[in-house]
Amino acid sequence: MSDLGPTSPPDPLTRHPHPRTGQGGAALGHHHAGRGQDAAHIDWEVLGPHLERGGEVHIPLYEQAAGWLRELLAADGGPGPGAVRRVLDVGSGPGVVTCLLAQAFPEAEVVAVDPAGALLERARDRAARLGLGDRVRTHVAEVPDGLDALGAADVIWSSRVLHHVGDQRGAVAALAGHLRPGGLLAVTEGGLAPRFLPRDIGIGRPGLQSRLDAAGEEWFTRMRTALPGATDAVEDWPAFLADAGLRSPSTRSFLLDLPAPLSTAARDFVVGTLAYVIEAYGDQLDEDDLTTLGRLTDPHDAAGFAHRPDAFLLAVQTVYAAHSVVGRGGRR
């Protein structure tokens, strides 16, 4: 999304593809439910490997976020992470973060929730490979209308999903309604648009990424406007959490810093994302920038991303979290 308005430009590297183009809007993403009205036309079996690769590239960032959630659960006399028995990963995609959450909360059942069955199959396969298959479950559902059958959880994680729901405030409230007393809801939205090349890359006009940011902002505005039930609201995520009856909203941003030279997996992820940029909003770019993107995504071009020694990946994602109120009888 813009996720937080003009201060947080769209992130084509970590958004779910929507047509949107299919984790993340403009060009890709990690994993989301609520993919929008055209999601049924996306071939998730084809897109799944790209989403899983993107999730794997971002594992260092998500490990930091999971550690923060554990700290929040232990703060202010809380029950601590060891008391977590059920976790929902709403918008799980291929299950990279689902499995990470299962490792972070080893006593918990973790449910991967996503509308795409092909992605949930990848999540089940991944959990089995990591020896987590006995604790990872999957559930086909859209956000927010398909959540009723999920039941309650101690931790709910939703990453870059809610900006694809027309009523974002209502979606937060729907997720909060599934928290057990004292439970924790964490929503990942916003951050900073990633950077992966210098301003002047030696081909095309300097400043390509700034122009991609501007095109992405325009695309995102159109996407949000076209969503069913779209509402105008200041995208104040802590306020959304508070309005849902949750307490002590907290915010923290996490950095992914992969310096040059990039690994092959990270290069493949960025190249795949740039290909989705061309498809999603290439019509907003001039011929010079399209030519540059074509060269960057060409595996045989010496100036292409796959061969550049100056390629890096620097990204920031922001997580908003808040607790449900503990009832008189304590947690159940």
Order of alpha helices (4+ residues) and beta strands (2+ residues): alpha-alpha-beta-alpha-beta-alpha-beta-beta-alpha-beta-beta-alpha-alpha-beta-alpha-alpha-beta
